[in-house]
Amino acid sequence: MKKSALKYALLSSALFVSGAMATEGGGGIYPNGAEGFLSGALPPPGLYLLQYVNHYSASKLADANGNALPINMKLDATATVNRMVYQTDIGVFGGQLGFYSLIPLAHASATSLVGSGTKSGLGDITVGPYVSWHFNKNWHAAAAVDFDMPTGEYNKNDFVNLGRNYWAFEPVFVVTYLADNGIEVSTKFMYDFNTKNDDTDYKSGNEFHIDYAAGYHYKQWTFGLSGYYYTQVTADSGSGATNGDYKGKVNGIGPSIKYDGSSGMSIELKYQNEFGAENKTEGEKLWAKIVVPL
């Protein structure tokens, strides 16, 4: 692996908003594994605050064959994301129109043989519209488009950055099935279209990724598993993309538990262990997600 390619892979986990991917600087804006139980069942009309807290750590970097590289490296990133969701009662395509925004704040540090760095601050902000459907008591779905804006701090000469320095557009489709016996399966499908980073003349390739969860509902509790699958679909391009067809891949899975309060408040806790990484770091994530009606 070239030194520059190694740096890109190491940067991936230093960026919370990148989710540890193998495009320029480590990947796209979406934090893989963020969504879990009932992700396709949007709430009734109203304003909601969703608070995500995530910690990611890794000390392993996998090559193109999935083998661990014999290097010393350490990555740690902790972030909180404030997500505002406004569900309207406006009918669109047989569903209900809604809007959302996500504002991430992160602290990231990375140390390796090719450099080190620490940074704290604002990441890249995401906004978008969505339409949600409740087909019946068992089937729920939503479709959205994320507009990811380059608002985070970025310097092409820094080892750690909190922003991507380019726009990205992400169509999203999410579906939830909740059976009468309490068994649930939820899946969120995403495909990222990245624009060019003008500071480096680097255009990251397109990315496909899935968040998923399966669990059992018992009274106010849900127990089960959640995870994700990520793969880069197309190659990077531009004069700055000197690493060739350098694509990444990774999986993550682990236990989840969720509690639903009587007032519409909920809290979900998750642990996810990564495996099957290629050209990426492989680590572990801890999540907390709180939903509060406003």
The 8 nearest C-alpha neighbors of each residue, nearest first, counted from 0:
[[1, 4, 5, 2, 62, 3, 63, 242],
 [2, 0, 4, 3, 5, 242, 6, 241],
 [1, 3, 5, 4, 6, 0, 113, 7],
 [2, 4, 6, 5, 1, 7, 242, 0],
 [5, 3, 7, 1, 6, 2, 242, 8],
 [6, 4, 2, 8, 3, 7, 1, 9],
 [5, 7, 3, 9, 4, 8, 10, 2],
 [8, 6, 24, 4, 10, 25, 5, 9],
 [9, 7, 5, 25, 279, 11, 10, 6],
 [10, 8, 6, 11, 7, 5, 12, 280],
 [9, 11, 13, 7, 25, 8, 24, 12],
 [25, 12, 10, 19, 8, 9, 20, 13],
 [11, 13, 19, 14, 10, 74, 9, 15],
 [12, 14, 10, 107, 11, 76, 108, 109],
 [15, 13, 12, 17, 16, 11, 161, 10],
 [16, 14, 17, 18, 76, 13, 12, 30],
 [15, 17, 28, 30, 14, 29, 18, 122],
 [18, 16, 28, 27, 26, 14, 19, 15],
 [17, 19, 30, 31, 16, 15, 20, 29],
 [20, 18, 11, 12, 17, 25, 26, 280],
 [19, 21, 26, 25, 11, 18, 22, 247],
 [22, 20, 247, 25, 26, 8, 246, 279],
 [21, 23, 26, 25, 203, 20, 24, 204],
 [24, 22, 25, 203, 26, 7, 21, 201],
 [25, 23, 7, 10, 11, 26, 22, 8],
 [11, 24, 26, 20, 21, 7, 22, 8],
 [27, 25, 20, 22, 21, 17, 23, 24],
 [28, 26, 17, 29, 20, 18, 22, 25],
 [27, 29, 17, 16, 30, 26, 18, 147],
 [28, 30, 16, 17, 27, 31, 18, 33],
 [31, 29, 18, 16, 17, 33, 32, 15],
 [32, 30, 18, 33, 29, 227, 210, 208],
 [31, 33, 227, 210, 226, 34, 30, 35],
 [34, 32, 31, 30, 35, 210, 286, 51],
 [33, 35, 32, 38, 210, 36, 211, 187],
 [36, 34, 212, 38, 225, 211, 37, 33],
 [35, 37, 38, 212, 185, 34, 213, 214],
 [38, 36, 40, 39, 175, 185, 35, 183],
 [37, 39, 36, 40, 35, 34, 185, 175],
 [38, 40, 174, 140, 175, 173, 37, 139],
 [41, 39, 139, 37, 38, 140, 175, 42],
 [40, 42, 39, 131, 43, 38, 141, 37],
 [43, 41, 40, 44, 86, 45, 47, 263],
 [42, 44, 45, 86, 41, 87, 88, 46],
 [45, 43, 86, 87, 88, 42, 46, 85],
 [44, 46, 86, 85, 43, 87, 47, 292],
 [45, 47, 85, 293, 84, 292, 86, 48],
 [48, 46, 292, 84, 293, 291, 83, 85],
 [49, 47, 83, 291, 290, 82, 292, 50],
 [50, 48, 290, 82, 289, 81, 83, 291],
 [49, 51, 81, 289, 288, 80, 82, 48],
 [52, 50, 288, 80, 79, 287, 49, 53],
 [53, 51, 79, 287, 286, 78, 288, 80],
 [54, 52, 286, 78, 285, 77, 79, 51],
 [53, 55, 77, 285, 284, 76, 78, 286],
 [54, 56, 284, 76, 75, 283, 77, 53],
 [55, 57, 75, 74, 282, 283, 76, 54],
 [58, 56, 282, 74, 59, 281, 73, 283],
 [57, 59, 73, 72, 74, 282, 60, 56],
 [60, 58, 281, 280, 57, 67, 61, 282],
 [59, 61, 280, 67, 279, 68, 281, 62],
 [62, 60, 67, 65, 66, 277, 278, 279],
 [61, 63, 278, 65, 64, 66, 277, 67],
 [62, 64, 277, 278, 65, 61, 66, 247],
 [65, 63, 62, 66, 277, 61, 278, 276],
 [64, 66, 277, 61, 62, 63, 276, 275],
 [67, 65, 61, 62, 64, 68, 63, 277],
 [66, 68, 61, 60, 59, 62, 69, 65],
 [67, 69, 70, 60, 61, 66, 62, 59],
 [70, 68, 67, 71, 60, 59, 66, 61],
 [71, 69, 68, 72, 112, 111, 60, 59],
 [70, 72, 111, 112, 69, 73, 58, 59],
 [73, 71, 111, 58, 110, 70, 74, 59],
 [74, 72, 58, 110, 109, 57, 111, 75],
 [73, 75, 109, 57, 56, 13, 108, 12],
 [74, 76, 56, 108, 55, 107, 13, 109],
 [75, 77, 107, 55, 13, 54, 106, 15],
 [78, 76, 54, 106, 53, 105, 107, 55],
 [79, 77, 105, 53, 104, 52, 106, 15],
 [78, 80, 52, 104, 51, 103, 53, 105],
 [81, 79, 103, 51, 102, 50, 104, 82],
 [80, 82, 50, 102, 101, 49, 103, 83],
 [83, 81, 101, 49, 100, 48, 50, 80],
 [82, 84, 48, 100, 99, 47, 49, 81],
 [85, 83, 99, 47, 46, 98, 86, 82],
 [84, 86, 46, 98, 97, 45, 99, 87],
 [87, 85, 97, 44, 45, 84, 46, 96],
 [86, 88, 44, 89, 97, 96, 85, 95],
 [87, 89, 44, 95, 90, 86, 96, 43],
 [90, 88, 87, 95, 96, 91, 94, 97],
 [89, 91, 95, 94, 93, 96, 88, 92],
 [92, 90, 94, 93, 95, 96, 89, 130],
 [93, 91, 94, 90, 130, 95, 96, 132],
 [92, 94, 91, 90, 95, 132, 131, 130],
 [95, 93, 132, 91, 131, 92, 90, 130],
 [94, 96, 90, 131, 130, 89, 91, 88],
 [97, 95, 130, 89, 87, 129, 91, 90],
 [96, 98, 86, 129, 87, 85, 128, 130],
 [97, 99, 128, 85, 127, 84, 129, 86],
 [100, 98, 84, 83, 127, 126, 85, 128],
 [99, 101, 126, 83, 82, 125, 127, 102],
 [100, 102, 82, 125, 81, 124, 126, 80],
 [101, 103, 124, 81, 80, 82, 100, 104],
 [104, 102, 80, 122, 79, 121, 105, 81],
 [105, 103, 121, 79, 120, 78, 122, 80],
 [106, 104, 78, 119, 120, 77, 107, 103],
 [105, 107, 119, 77, 76, 118, 78, 120],
 [108, 106, 76, 13, 118, 117, 75, 105],
 [109, 107, 117, 75, 116, 13, 74, 76],
 [110, 108, 74, 115, 116, 73, 13, 75],
 [109, 111, 115, 73, 72, 114, 74, 116],
 [112, 110, 72, 113, 114, 71, 115, 73],
 [111, 113, 114, 71, 72, 110, 70, 115],
 [114, 112, 111, 6, 2, 115, 5, 110],
 [115, 113, 111, 112, 110, 158, 116, 109],
 [116, 114, 110, 109, 111, 158, 113, 117],
 [115, 117, 159, 109, 108, 158, 110, 118],
 [118, 116, 108, 107, 159, 109, 119, 115],
 [117, 119, 107, 106, 159, 108, 116, 120],
 [120, 118, 106, 105, 107, 117, 121, 104],
 [121, 119, 104, 105, 122, 106, 118, 161],
 [120, 122, 104, 151, 103, 105, 152, 123],
 [121, 123, 151, 161, 103, 162, 104, 124],
 [122, 124, 151, 150, 149, 162, 148, 125],
 [123, 125, 102, 148, 101, 147, 150, 122],
 [126, 124, 147, 101, 146, 100, 148, 145],
 [127, 125, 100, 146, 99, 145, 101, 147],
 [126, 128, 145, 99, 144, 146, 98, 100],
 [127, 129, 98, 97, 143, 144, 99, 130],
 [130, 128, 143, 97, 142, 96, 98, 131],
 [129, 131, 96, 95, 142, 141, 94, 97],
 [132, 130, 141, 95, 94, 140, 41, 129],
 [133, 131, 94, 140, 139, 134, 141, 95],
 [132, 134, 139, 135, 138, 140, 131, 40],
 [133, 135, 138, 132, 139, 136, 137, 140],
 [134, 136, 137, 133, 138, 139, 132, 176],
 [135, 137, 138, 134, 133, 177, 139, 178],
 [136, 138, 177, 135, 176, 178, 139, 179],
 [139, 137, 176, 134, 135, 175, 136, 133],
 [140, 138, 133, 40, 175, 39, 132, 174],
 [141, 139, 174, 39, 132, 173, 131, 175],
 [140, 142, 131, 173, 130, 39, 172, 132],
 [141, 143, 172, 130, 129, 171, 173, 131],
 [144, 142, 129, 171, 128, 170, 130, 172],
 [143, 145, 170, 169, 127, 171, 128, 146],
 [144, 146, 169, 127, 168, 126, 147, 125],
 [147, 145, 168, 126, 125, 127, 167, 148],
 [146, 148, 125, 167, 166, 124, 145, 168],
 [147, 149, 166, 124, 123, 150, 125, 146],
 [150, 148, 164, 123, 165, 151, 166, 163],
 [151, 149, 123, 148, 124, 122, 162, 152],
 [152, 150, 162, 122, 123, 121, 161, 149],
 [151, 153, 162, 161, 160, 150, 121, 122],
 [154, 152, 162, 160, 151, 164, 161, 155],
 [155, 153, 156, 157, 160, 152, 164, 158],
 [154, 156, 157, 153, 198, 199, 158, 160],
 [155, 157, 154, 158, 153, 159, 160, 199],
 [158, 156, 154, 159, 155, 160, 116, 153],
 [157, 159, 116, 115, 114, 156, 160, 10],
 [160, 158, 116, 157, 10, 13, 117, 118],
 [159, 161, 153, 162, 152, 157, 14, 158],
 [160, 162, 122, 151, 152, 14, 153, 121],
 [163, 161, 151, 152, 122, 153, 123, 160],
 [162, 164, 165, 149, 153, 161, 151, 123],
 [165, 163, 149, 162, 196, 153, 166, 151],
 [166, 164, 196, 149, 163, 194, 195, 167],
 [165, 167, 148, 194, 147, 149, 193, 168],
 [166, 168, 193, 147, 192, 194, 146, 169],
 [169, 167, 146, 192, 145, 191, 147, 193],
 [168, 170, 191, 145, 144, 190, 192, 171],
 [171, 169, 144, 190, 189, 143, 145, 168],
 [172, 170, 189, 143, 142, 188, 144, 169],
 [173, 171, 142, 188, 187, 141, 143, 189],
 [172, 174, 187, 39, 141, 140, 186, 188],
 [173, 175, 140, 39, 186, 185, 139, 187],
 [176, 174, 185, 39, 139, 184, 37, 138],
 [175, 177, 138, 184, 137, 183, 178, 185],
 [178, 176, 183, 137, 182, 181, 175, 138],
 [179, 177, 182, 180, 181, 137, 183, 176],
 [178, 180, 181, 177, 137, 182, 136, 183],
 [179, 181, 178, 182, 177, 216, 215, 183],
 [182, 180, 216, 215, 178, 179, 183, 177],
 [181, 183, 215, 178, 180, 214, 177, 216],
 [184, 182, 177, 214, 213, 176, 215, 178],
 [183, 185, 213, 176, 212, 175, 177, 214],
 [186, 184, 175, 212, 211, 174, 37, 38],
 [185, 187, 211, 174, 173, 210, 188, 212],
 [186, 188, 173, 210, 209, 172, 211, 174],
 [187, 189, 209, 172, 171, 173, 208, 186],
 [190, 188, 171, 208, 207, 170, 209, 169],
 [189, 191, 207, 169, 206, 170, 208, 192],
 [192, 190, 169, 206, 205, 168, 193, 207],
 [191, 193, 205, 168, 167, 169, 194, 190],
 [194, 192, 167, 203, 191, 205, 166, 168],
 [195, 193, 166, 202, 165, 167, 196, 192],
 [196, 194, 202, 201, 197, 165, 200, 193],
 [195, 197, 165, 201, 198, 200, 199, 164],
 [198, 196, 200, 199, 195, 201, 165, 164],
 [197, 199, 196, 200, 155, 164, 201, 154],
 [198, 200, 201, 197, 239, 196, 155, 238],
 [201, 199, 197, 239, 237, 196, 238, 198],
 [202, 200, 239, 237, 199, 196, 240, 195],
 [203, 201, 195, 236, 235, 237, 194, 196],
 [202, 204, 235, 22, 23, 193, 201, 236],
 [205, 203, 235, 233, 234, 202, 206, 193],
 [204, 206, 192, 233, 191, 232, 231, 193],
 [205, 207, 231, 191, 232, 190, 230, 204],
 [208, 206, 190, 230, 189, 229, 231, 191],
 [207, 209, 229, 189, 228, 230, 188, 190],
 [208, 210, 188, 228, 227, 187, 189, 211],
 [209, 211, 227, 187, 32, 186, 226, 34],
 [212, 210, 186, 226, 185, 225, 227, 35],
 [211, 213, 225, 35, 185, 224, 36, 184],
 [214, 212, 184, 224, 183, 223, 225, 185],
 [213, 215, 223, 183, 222, 182, 224, 221],
 [214, 216, 182, 181, 222, 221, 183, 223],
 [217, 215, 221, 181, 220, 182, 218, 214],
 [216, 218, 220, 219, 221, 215, 181, 222],
 [217, 219, 220, 216, 221, 259, 181, 258],
 [220, 218, 259, 258, 217, 260, 221, 216],
 [221, 219, 258, 217, 218, 257, 216, 259],
 [220, 222, 216, 257, 215, 256, 217, 214],
 [223, 221, 256, 214, 215, 255, 220, 257],
 [222, 224, 214, 255, 213, 254, 215, 256],
 [225, 223, 254, 255, 213, 253, 212, 214],
 [226, 224, 212, 211, 252, 253, 35, 255],
 [225, 227, 252, 251, 211, 32, 210, 253],
 [226, 228, 210, 251, 32, 209, 250, 211],
 [227, 229, 250, 209, 208, 249, 251, 210],
 [230, 228, 208, 249, 248, 207, 250, 209],
 [231, 229, 248, 207, 247, 206, 232, 208],
 [230, 232, 206, 246, 247, 233, 205, 207],
 [231, 233, 206, 205, 230, 207, 204, 234],
 [234, 232, 204, 205, 231, 235, 206, 246],
 [235, 233, 204, 244, 236, 246, 245, 232],
 [234, 236, 204, 203, 202, 240, 233, 244],
 [237, 235, 202, 240, 201, 234, 203, 238],
 [238, 236, 201, 239, 200, 240, 202, 235],
 [237, 239, 240, 200, 201, 241, 236, 199],
 [238, 240, 201, 200, 237, 199, 241, 236],
 [241, 239, 236, 237, 238, 201, 242, 235],
 [240, 242, 239, 243, 238, 237, 3, 4],
 [243, 241, 240, 4, 245, 244, 1, 3],
 [242, 244, 245, 241, 240, 235, 234, 236],
 [245, 243, 234, 246, 242, 235, 233, 240],
 [244, 246, 243, 242, 247, 234, 21, 278],
 [247, 245, 231, 21, 244, 234, 278, 22],
 [248, 246, 21, 278, 277, 231, 230, 279],
 [247, 249, 230, 277, 276, 229, 231, 279],
 [248, 250, 276, 229, 275, 228, 274, 277],
 [251, 249, 228, 274, 273, 227, 275, 229],
 [250, 252, 273, 226, 272, 227, 271, 274],
 [253, 251, 226, 271, 272, 225, 227, 273],
 [252, 254, 271, 270, 224, 225, 272, 226],
 [255, 253, 224, 270, 223, 269, 225, 256],
 [256, 254, 269, 224, 223, 268, 222, 225],
 [255, 257, 222, 268, 221, 267, 223, 269],
 [258, 256, 267, 221, 266, 220, 268, 259],
 [257, 259, 220, 266, 265, 219, 267, 260],
 [260, 258, 265, 219, 264, 220, 257, 261],
 [259, 261, 264, 262, 265, 263, 258, 219],
 [260, 262, 263, 259, 264, 219, 265, 258],
 [263, 261, 264, 260, 292, 259, 291, 265],
 [264, 262, 261, 260, 292, 265, 291, 259],
 [263, 265, 291, 260, 290, 262, 259, 292],
 [266, 264, 259, 290, 258, 260, 289, 263],
 [265, 267, 289, 258, 288, 257, 290, 259],
 [268, 266, 257, 288, 287, 256, 258, 289],
 [267, 269, 287, 256, 286, 255, 257, 288],
 [270, 268, 255, 286, 285, 254, 287, 271],
 [269, 271, 285, 253, 284, 254, 286, 255],
 [272, 270, 253, 252, 284, 251, 283, 273],
 [271, 273, 283, 251, 252, 253, 282, 284],
 [272, 274, 251, 282, 250, 281, 283, 271],
 [275, 273, 250, 276, 251, 249, 281, 272],
 [274, 276, 249, 250, 65, 277, 273, 248],
 [275, 277, 249, 248, 274, 65, 279, 61],
 [276, 278, 65, 63, 248, 279, 247, 61],
 [279, 277, 62, 63, 247, 61, 21, 8],
 [280, 278, 277, 8, 61, 276, 60, 247],
 [279, 281, 60, 59, 61, 282, 8, 57],
 [282, 280, 59, 273, 57, 276, 60, 274],
 [281, 283, 57, 273, 56, 272, 280, 58],
 [282, 284, 272, 271, 56, 273, 55, 57],
 [285, 283, 55, 271, 54, 270, 272, 286],
 [284, 286, 270, 54, 53, 269, 271, 55],
 [287, 285, 53, 269, 268, 52, 270, 284],
 [286, 288, 268, 52, 267, 51, 269, 53],
 [287, 289, 51, 267, 266, 50, 52, 268],
 [288, 290, 266, 50, 49, 265, 267, 291],
 [291, 289, 49, 265, 264, 48, 266, 50],
 [290, 292, 264, 48, 47, 293, 49, 289],
 [293, 291, 47, 46, 263, 48, 264, 290],
 [292, 47, 46, 291, 48, 45, 290, 83]]
